Amino acid sequence: MANILILGVKVPFTSGGQEVLVQSLARELKVRGHLVDLVELPFSPVPKEALLTQAAMWRSLELGEFGGKQVDLVIATKFPSYYARHPGKSLWLVHQHRAIYDLYGSRYSDFSDDPRDEALRRMLVEGDKKVLAECSFVSGISKNVSKRLKDFCGIEAKALYPPLPLGSRYRCAEAQNYVLCVGRICAIKRPDLMIKALPIVHNIIKLKIAGVPDEPGIMDYLNNEIAKHHLQDRVEFLGRVSDQELIELYAGALAVYYAPHNEDYCYVTLEAMASGKPIITAHDSGGVLEFVQDGVQGLVVEPNTDAIGHALNRLVDNRKLAEELGQNGRKFVKQSGLLDSGWDQVIDGLLSPIQQRRLSANA
C-alpha cells in the first residue's frame, strides 16, 4: 500500500473531463488498497498575468509529509499542478496551458505577439520545462497530448489512455431521430458548426446538447444562431445530465457529433463508440482521430457546416451504414481495454517511481 496524492486543478463552478479523470483515478487506486487523497487549487485563465502567480502557488507546496504520514507519490495532471514539489512526482498530463502552445496564434488563444505577452509566454514555457523535468514518470492522456509535450518542451511522454468512467454500463438501443452533442459548451468544442449545419439536414432530425456553458456569451451566440435559422423546434439544450440519463441519450442517438479543435483526449467519442454509435468528427479534431477512422467508426470531414450536414444526411439516408460504423466502434472499445481492464496499465505506469525506489533501496 502507498500513500498517494492526486493533484487536480479546479475551475470553480465547472466540471469536465479532468474532474472525471481524477475521480476515476482515485477510485481505482483505492480499490487496489492505496491510501489516496485529492489536492486541488482553484484556477482561472484570466487575467493571463495571474498565471505566474497561480504557478507559484503550486510551487510553494512541499508535499512530502502530512500528519506523520509520508507521501510516497504525487500524481500531477494539468497546468499548473505539476509545479508542486515532491521527490516522487508522476505526471499524467491532461494538458498544459494550451493558449501558449498549440492554440497560440489561433482565435482560441488570448496571447498575442505583443512584447508583454511574448515575455509572459517565454517565462511560462521555461517554467514548464524546468518543473516537468523533475517528474520521475511522464505520461499523457493521449498521443496528441504526448506529442505536444515533445514538440514544445522536448520531453518524451508515454500515452496512457484513461478508461471510460462508466465502464461496461454503456449500451446500444434502436436509433432515434436525433444527433447528440455532449460536453462543455464553449467555442473550442464547436457546437455551433452542428447547429448551423441543421438547415441542410433532413428536418426529422433534431439536435440534443448535453452540457453546460463555460464561456461568457456562448449561449447568447448559439441561441442567436438557432433563431436566425428558425431551429427552435429542432435544438434542445439539456444542461447537466445524470450518468444514467447520459447512458440513455447515447443509447438512443442516431449519431454523436464531436468535432472540437485539436482535442486532448475524447471521452465523448469513446462513450459513443461504447454505445454502438457512429461519430461525426473533423480532420483537425486531434485526439479524436486516434480512435476514429473515416468510414470505419464514423465519418471524418472538414470542419465546416456543409461537410458536417452532408455527413449526417449520409447516416440518416443509410441507417445500415450508421449501424455498421457504430458496431465497429463498439467492438474496438471492447478490444482496446478502455472499458475496465485498461486501468492496470495506467496505474502500473503512474506508480512506477515507487517500484523504482524500492528496487534501488534493495540493490
Buried (B, 14 or more C-beta within 10 A) or exposed (E): EBBBBBBBBBBEEEBBBBBBBBBBBBEBBEEBEBBBEBBBBEBEBEEBEEBBEBBEBBBEBEBEEEEEEEBBBBBBBBBBBBBBBBBBBBBBBBBBBBBBBBBBEEEBBBBEEEEEBEEBBEBBBEBBEEBBEBBBBBBBBBBBBBBBBEEBBEBEBEBBBBBBBBBEBBBBBEBBEBBBBBBBBBBBBBBBBBBBBBBEBEEEBBBBBBBBBBEEEBEEBBBEBBEEBEBEEBBEBBEEBEEEEBBBBBBBBBBBBBBBBBBBBBBBBBBBBBBBBBBBBBEBBBBBBBBBBBEBBBBBBEBEBEBBBBBBBBBBEEEEBBBBBBBBBBEBBBEBBBBEEBBEBBBEBBBBBBEEBEEEEEE
